Amino acid sequence: MVEINLNYCKASYRKVYDNFLFSSRLYVSDLMMLKRLCQSSLCRLEKLCKQFLRQDKVVTYYLMLPYKRAIEAFYQELKERS
């Protein structure tokens, strides 16, 4: 059962990241929207992590970490551009 939940968690985090990648291509010329996208994606990842902990009693922080770091790095690049 835990394995199924972990696969579900991985897929959920990946979905948020895929949505981030797709939207970042749409907003490529709008710096303000890209920053908002980064913030909302990071917030969504954190909410998912808390939700999985609360509902399933499973710590999924390390499953979220690669996606969080990638979005944070992109956000940092945006800050340096402006």
VOTORKE-126345 format. One record per atom (N, C-alpha, C): residue in three letters; residue number from 0; x, y, z. Coordinates in Angstrom, 3 decimals, m for minus. Example, Ala and Ser with C-alpha at 12.3 -4.5 7.8 and 13.67 -1.06 7.14 Angstrom:
// residues 2
+------+-----+----------+----------+----------+
| type | seq |        X |        Y |        Z |
+------+-----+----------+----------+----------+
|  ALA |   0 |   13.190 |   m5.690 |    7.800 |
|  ALA |   0 |   12.300 |   m4.500 |    7.800 |
|  ALA |   0 |   13.200 |   m3.300 |    7.800 |
|  SER |   1 |   12.850 |   m2.250 |    7.080 |
|  SER |   1 |   13.670 |   m1.060 |    7.140 |
|  SER |   1 |   12.900 |    0.030 |    7.870 |
+------+-----+----------+----------+----------+
This chain:
// residues 82
+------+-----+----------+----------+----------+
| type | seq |        X |        Y |        Z |
+------+-----+----------+----------+----------+
|  MET |   0 |    0.813 |   m1.193 |    0.000 |
|  MET |   0 |    0.000 |    0.000 |    0.000 |
|  MET |   0 |    0.862 |    1.264 |    0.000 |
|  VAL |   1 |    1.929 |    1.259 |    0.751 |
|  VAL |   1 |    2.809 |    2.427 |    0.790 |
|  VAL |   1 |    3.439 |    2.665 |   m0.573 |
|  GLU |   2 |    3.800 |    1.583 |   m1.274 |
|  GLU |   2 |    4.409 |    1.726 |   m2.595 |
|  GLU |   2 |    3.452 |    2.400 |   m3.566 |
|  ILE |   3 |    2.188 |    2.032 |   m3.501 |
|  ILE |   3 |    1.190 |    2.654 |   m4.364 |
|  ILE |   3 |    1.072 |    4.135 |   m4.039 |
|  ASN |   4 |    1.053 |    4.465 |   m2.769 |
|  ASN |   4 |    0.975 |    5.861 |   m2.365 |
|  ASN |   4 |    2.202 |    6.642 |   m2.813 |
|  LEU |   5 |    3.377 |    6.039 |   m2.739 |
|  LEU |   5 |    4.591 |    6.724 |   m3.181 |
|  LEU |   5 |    4.564 |    6.969 |   m4.682 |
|  ASN |   6 |    4.085 |    6.011 |   m5.442 |
|  ASN |   6 |    3.963 |    6.218 |   m6.887 |
|  ASN |   6 |    2.968 |    7.328 |   m7.191 |
|  TYR |   7 |    1.894 |    7.356 |   m6.443 |
|  TYR |   7 |    0.905 |    8.425 |   m6.601 |
|  TYR |   7 |    1.527 |    9.779 |   m6.250 |
|  CYS |   8 |    2.306 |    9.822 |   m5.193 |
|  CYS |   8 |    2.971 |   11.063 |   m4.782 |
|  CYS |   8 |    3.955 |   11.531 |   m5.848 |
|  LYS |   9 |    4.754 |   10.606 |   m6.351 |
|  LYS |   9 |    5.707 |   10.949 |   m7.412 |
|  LYS |   9 |    4.987 |   11.518 |   m8.618 |
|  ALA |  10 |    3.897 |   10.863 |   m9.012 |
|  ALA |  10 |    3.129 |   11.322 |  m10.169 |
|  ALA |  10 |    2.512 |   12.696 |   m9.918 |
|  SER |  11 |    2.077 |   12.942 |   m8.705 |
|  SER |  11 |    1.482 |   14.240 |   m8.367 |
|  SER |  11 |    2.512 |   15.359 |   m8.440 |
|  TYR |  12 |    3.684 |   15.114 |   m7.871 |
|  TYR |  12 |    4.753 |   16.115 |   m7.945 |
|  TYR |  12 |    5.180 |   16.344 |   m9.396 |
|  ARG |  13 |    5.267 |   15.277 |  m10.160 |
|  ARG |  13 |    5.667 |   15.390 |  m11.565 |
|  ARG |  13 |    4.634 |   16.191 |  m12.355 |
|  LYS |  14 |    3.360 |   16.010 |  m12.040 |
|  LYS |  14 |    2.286 |   16.738 |  m12.723 |
|  LYS |  14 |    2.412 |   18.239 |  m12.468 |
|  VAL |  15 |    2.685 |   18.614 |  m11.235 |
|  VAL |  15 |    2.877 |   20.035 |  m10.914 |
|  VAL |  15 |    4.064 |   20.582 |  m11.698 |
|  TYR |  16 |    5.149 |   19.821 |  m11.758 |
|  TYR |  16 |    6.344 |   20.266 |  m12.477 |
|  TYR |  16 |    6.090 |   20.335 |  m13.983 |
|  ASP |  17 |    5.381 |   19.357 |  m14.534 |
|  ASP |  17 |    5.045 |   19.392 |  m15.961 |
|  ASP |  17 |    4.184 |   20.604 |  m16.293 |
|  ASN |  18 |    3.235 |   20.917 |  m15.429 |
|  ASN |  18 |    2.412 |   22.114 |  m15.626 |
|  ASN |  18 |    3.272 |   23.374 |  m15.572 |
|  PHE |  19 |    4.239 |   23.383 |  m14.674 |
|  PHE |  19 |    5.164 |   24.510 |  m14.576 |
|  PHE |  19 |    5.951 |   24.671 |  m15.883 |
|  LEU |  20 |    6.484 |   23.572 |  m16.396 |
|  LEU |  20 |    7.256 |   23.634 |  m17.638 |
|  LEU |  20 |    6.401 |   24.116 |  m18.804 |
|  PHE |  21 |    5.193 |   23.597 |  m18.901 |
|  PHE |  21 |    4.293 |   23.999 |  m19.981 |
|  PHE |  21 |    3.965 |   25.487 |  m19.889 |
|  SER |  22 |    3.594 |   25.940 |  m18.707 |
|  SER |  22 |    3.220 |   27.342 |  m18.528 |
|  SER |  22 |    4.406 |   28.277 |  m18.706 |
|  SER |  23 |    5.588 |   27.828 |  m18.340 |
|  SER |  23 |    6.762 |   28.693 |  m18.500 |
|  SER |  23 |    7.050 |   28.951 |  m19.976 |
|  ARG |  24 |    6.697 |   28.012 |  m20.839 |
|  ARG |  24 |    6.844 |   28.246 |  m22.278 |
|  ARG |  24 |    5.804 |   29.247 |  m22.778 |
|  LEU |  25 |    4.627 |   29.250 |  m22.175 |
|  LEU |  25 |    3.586 |   30.205 |  m22.573 |
|  LEU |  25 |    3.934 |   31.626 |  m22.150 |
|  TYR |  26 |    4.513 |   31.762 |  m20.961 |
|  TYR |  26 |    4.810 |   33.076 |  m20.393 |
|  TYR |  26 |    6.256 |   33.499 |  m20.628 |
|  VAL |  27 |    6.890 |   32.947 |  m21.623 |
|  VAL |  27 |    8.327 |   33.151 |  m21.817 |
|  VAL |  27 |    8.709 |   34.635 |  m21.906 |
|  SER |  28 |    7.825 |   35.480 |  m22.406 |
|  SER |  28 |    8.176 |   36.890 |  m22.567 |
|  SER |  28 |    7.634 |   37.778 |  m21.444 |
|  ASP |  29 |    6.918 |   37.219 |  m20.500 |
|  ASP |  29 |    6.319 |   38.004 |  m19.420 |
|  ASP |  29 |    6.989 |   37.650 |  m18.089 |
|  LEU |  30 |    7.917 |   38.481 |  m17.687 |
|  LEU |  30 |    8.710 |   38.227 |  m16.484 |
|  LEU |  30 |    7.850 |   38.166 |  m15.214 |
|  MET |  31 |    6.875 |   39.044 |  m15.116 |
|  MET |  31 |    6.008 |   39.067 |  m13.933 |
|  MET |  31 |    5.208 |   37.767 |  m13.817 |
|  MET |  32 |    4.668 |   37.289 |  m14.912 |
|  MET |  32 |    3.887 |   36.051 |  m14.888 |
|  MET |  32 |    4.777 |   34.846 |  m14.591 |
|  LEU |  33 |    6.001 |   34.867 |  m15.062 |
|  LEU |  33 |    6.928 |   33.775 |  m14.757 |
|  LEU |  33 |    7.236 |   33.716 |  m13.262 |
|  LYS |  34 |    7.406 |   34.870 |  m12.652 |
|  LYS |  34 |    7.655 |   34.909 |  m11.205 |
|  LYS |  34 |    6.450 |   34.385 |  m10.438 |
|  ARG |  35 |    5.263 |   34.802 |  m10.859 |
|  ARG |  35 |    4.041 |   34.304 |  m10.210 |
|  ARG |  35 |    3.896 |   32.800 |  m10.396 |
|  LEU |  36 |    4.243 |   32.334 |  m11.574 |
|  LEU |  36 |    4.180 |   30.901 |  m11.853 |
|  LEU |  36 |    5.115 |   30.131 |  m10.923 |
|  CYS |  37 |    6.313 |   30.633 |  m10.736 |
|  CYS |  37 |    7.266 |   29.986 |   m9.821 |
|  CYS |  37 |    6.708 |   29.942 |   m8.407 |
|  GLN |  38 |    6.195 |   31.058 |   m7.949 |
|  GLN |  38 |    5.662 |   31.123 |   m6.589 |
|  GLN |  38 |    4.477 |   30.183 |   m6.407 |
|  SER |  39 |    3.569 |   30.166 |   m7.369 |
|  SER |  39 |    2.393 |   29.301 |   m7.230 |
|  SER |  39 |    2.771 |   27.827 |   m7.336 |
|  SER |  40 |    3.750 |   27.507 |   m8.169 |
|  SER |  40 |    4.187 |   26.113 |   m8.295 |
|  SER |  40 |    4.866 |   25.638 |   m7.017 |
|  LEU |  41 |    5.702 |   26.483 |   m6.437 |
|  LEU |  41 |    6.346 |   26.131 |   m5.167 |
|  LEU |  41 |    5.312 |   25.963 |   m4.056 |
|  CYS |  42 |    4.335 |   26.831 |   m4.051 |
|  CYS |  42 |    3.266 |   26.736 |   m3.055 |
|  CYS |  42 |    2.484 |   25.437 |   m3.235 |
|  ARG |  43 |    2.195 |   25.077 |   m4.466 |
|  ARG |  43 |    1.447 |   23.840 |   m4.738 |
|  ARG |  43 |    2.247 |   22.611 |   m4.314 |
|  LEU |  44 |    3.543 |   22.612 |   m4.561 |
|  LEU |  44 |    4.383 |   21.495 |   m4.121 |
|  LEU |  44 |    4.353 |   21.353 |   m2.600 |
|  GLU |  45 |    4.460 |   22.479 |   m1.903 |
|  GLU |  45 |    4.427 |   22.448 |   m0.435 |
|  GLU |  45 |    3.078 |   21.944 |    0.078 |
|  LYS |  46 |    2.003 |   22.390 |   m0.556 |
|  LYS |  46 |    0.674 |   21.939 |   m0.144 |
|  LYS |  46 |    0.513 |   20.439 |   m0.349 |
|  LEU |  47 |    1.013 |   19.942 |   m1.472 |
|  LEU |  47 |    0.939 |   18.500 |   m1.721 |
|  LEU |  47 |    1.715 |   17.721 |   m0.669 |
|  CYS |  48 |    2.891 |   18.204 |   m0.340 |
|  CYS |  48 |    3.719 |   17.536 |    0.664 |
|  CYS |  48 |    2.988 |   17.463 |    2.003 |
|  LYS |  49 |    2.389 |   18.572 |    2.410 |
|  LYS |  49 |    1.640 |   18.597 |    3.669 |
|  LYS |  49 |    0.406 |   17.706 |    3.602 |
|  GLN |  50 |   m0.241 |   17.694 |    2.451 |
|  GLN |  50 |   m1.435 |   16.864 |    2.280 |
|  GLN |  50 |   m1.096 |   15.381 |    2.392 |
|  PHE |  51 |   m0.012 |   14.960 |    1.751 |
|  PHE |  51 |    0.388 |   13.554 |    1.820 |
|  PHE |  51 |    0.768 |   13.166 |    3.247 |
|  LEU |  52 |    1.405 |   14.082 |    3.947 |
|  LEU |  52 |    1.776 |   13.808 |    5.336 |
|  LEU |  52 |    0.530 |   13.672 |    6.216 |
|  ARG |  53 |   m0.414 |   14.561 |    6.014 |
|  ARG |  53 |   m1.626 |   14.562 |    6.824 |
|  ARG |  53 |   m2.521 |   13.352 |    6.506 |
|  GLN |  54 |   m2.740 |   13.073 |    5.218 |
|  GLN |  54 |   m3.671 |   12.010 |    4.832 |
|  GLN |  54 |   m3.066 |   10.618 |    4.942 |
|  ASP |  55 |   m1.878 |   10.461 |    4.392 |
|  ASP |  55 |   m1.286 |    9.127 |    4.276 |
|  ASP |  55 |   m0.229 |    8.833 |    5.330 |
|  LYS |  56 |    0.130 |    9.847 |    6.112 |
|  LYS |  56 |    1.183 |    9.685 |    7.127 |
|  LYS |  56 |    2.505 |    9.249 |    6.493 |
|  VAL |  57 |    2.768 |    9.794 |    5.302 |
|  VAL |  57 |    3.986 |    9.461 |    4.565 |
|  VAL |  57 |    4.757 |   10.752 |    4.316 |
|  VAL |  58 |    6.027 |   10.752 |    4.651 |
|  VAL |  58 |    6.889 |   11.908 |    4.400 |
|  VAL |  58 |    7.413 |   11.798 |    2.972 |
|  THR |  59 |    7.023 |   12.770 |    2.143 |
|  THR |  59 |    7.403 |   12.736 |    0.729 |
|  THR |  59 |    8.290 |   13.918 |    0.355 |
|  TYR |  60 |    8.905 |   14.531 |    1.343 |
|  TYR |  60 |    9.726 |   15.716 |    1.095 |
|  TYR |  60 |   10.822 |   15.436 |    0.069 |
|  TYR |  61 |   11.474 |   14.290 |    0.188 |
|  TYR |  61 |   12.584 |   13.989 |   m0.718 |
|  TYR |  61 |   12.113 |   13.648 |   m2.124 |
|  LEU |  62 |   10.861 |   13.271 |   m2.283 |
|  LEU |  62 |   10.301 |   13.084 |   m3.620 |
|  LEU |  62 |   10.038 |   14.438 |   m4.273 |
|  MET |  63 |    9.689 |   15.425 |   m3.461 |
|  MET |  63 |    9.387 |   16.759 |   m3.951 |
|  MET |  63 |   10.650 |   17.565 |   m4.236 |
|  LEU |  64 |   11.719 |   17.289 |   m3.530 |
|  LEU |  64 |   12.917 |   18.121 |   m3.531 |
|  LEU |  64 |   13.513 |   18.415 |   m4.914 |
|  PRO |  65 |   13.674 |   17.440 |   m5.821 |
|  PRO |  65 |   14.261 |   17.779 |   m7.125 |
|  PRO |  65 |   13.431 |   18.798 |   m7.908 |
|  TYR |  66 |   12.120 |   18.675 |   m7.834 |
|  TYR |  66 |   11.245 |   19.613 |   m8.540 |
|  TYR |  66 |   11.291 |   20.989 |   m7.891 |
|  LYS |  67 |   11.308 |   21.004 |   m6.578 |
|  LYS |  67 |   11.380 |   22.269 |   m5.850 |
|  LYS |  67 |   12.686 |   22.999 |   m6.164 |
|  ARG |  68 |   13.782 |   22.274 |   m6.164 |
|  ARG |  68 |   15.085 |   22.895 |   m6.456 |
|  ARG |  68 |   15.142 |   23.440 |   m7.879 |
|  ALA |  69 |   14.574 |   22.711 |   m8.829 |
|  ALA |  69 |   14.578 |   23.167 |  m10.221 |
|  ALA |  69 |   13.775 |   24.457 |  m10.370 |
|  ILE |  70 |   12.624 |   24.517 |   m9.734 |
|  ILE |  70 |   11.791 |   25.721 |   m9.816 |
|  ILE |  70 |   12.462 |   26.878 |   m9.084 |
|  GLU |  71 |   13.067 |   26.612 |   m7.939 |
|  GLU |  71 |   13.774 |   27.666 |   m7.201 |
|  GLU |  71 |   14.954 |   28.207 |   m8.003 |
|  ALA |  72 |   15.668 |   27.349 |   m8.702 |
|  ALA |  72 |   16.790 |   27.797 |   m9.533 |
|  ALA |  72 |   16.287 |   28.683 |  m10.670 |
|  PHE |  73 |   15.192 |   28.291 |  m11.285 |
|  PHE |  73 |   14.596 |   29.092 |  m12.356 |
|  PHE |  73 |   14.153 |   30.451 |  m11.806 |
|  TYR |  74 |   13.553 |   30.441 |  m10.630 |
|  TYR |  74 |   13.096 |   31.676 |   m9.988 |
|  TYR |  74 |   14.282 |   32.588 |   m9.667 |
|  GLN |  75 |   15.364 |   32.012 |   m9.223 |
|  GLN |  75 |   16.567 |   32.794 |   m8.925 |
|  GLN |  75 |   17.112 |   33.455 |  m10.193 |
|  GLU |  76 |   17.095 |   32.731 |  m11.302 |
|  GLU |  76 |   17.529 |   33.307 |  m12.578 |
|  GLU |  76 |   16.643 |   34.481 |  m12.973 |
|  LEU |  77 |   15.348 |   34.344 |  m12.740 |
|  LEU |  77 |   14.424 |   35.437 |  m13.055 |
|  LEU |  77 |   14.725 |   36.664 |  m12.205 |
|  LYS |  78 |   15.016 |   36.463 |  m10.938 |
|  LYS |  78 |   15.340 |   37.585 |  m10.052 |
|  LYS |  78 |   16.597 |   38.306 |  m10.523 |
|  GLU |  79 |   17.578 |   37.536 |  m10.988 |
|  GLU |  79 |   18.829 |   38.137 |  m11.452 |
|  GLU |  79 |   18.627 |   38.906 |  m12.753 |
|  ARG |  80 |   17.673 |   38.466 |  m13.571 |
|  ARG |  80 |   17.385 |   39.152 |  m14.835 |
|  ARG |  80 |   16.779 |   40.527 |  m14.612 |
|  SER |  81 |   15.949 |   40.637 |  m13.572 |
|  SER |  81 |   15.230 |   41.912 |  m13.380 |
|  SER |  81 |   15.980 |   42.886 |  m12.505 |
+------+-----+----------+----------+----------+
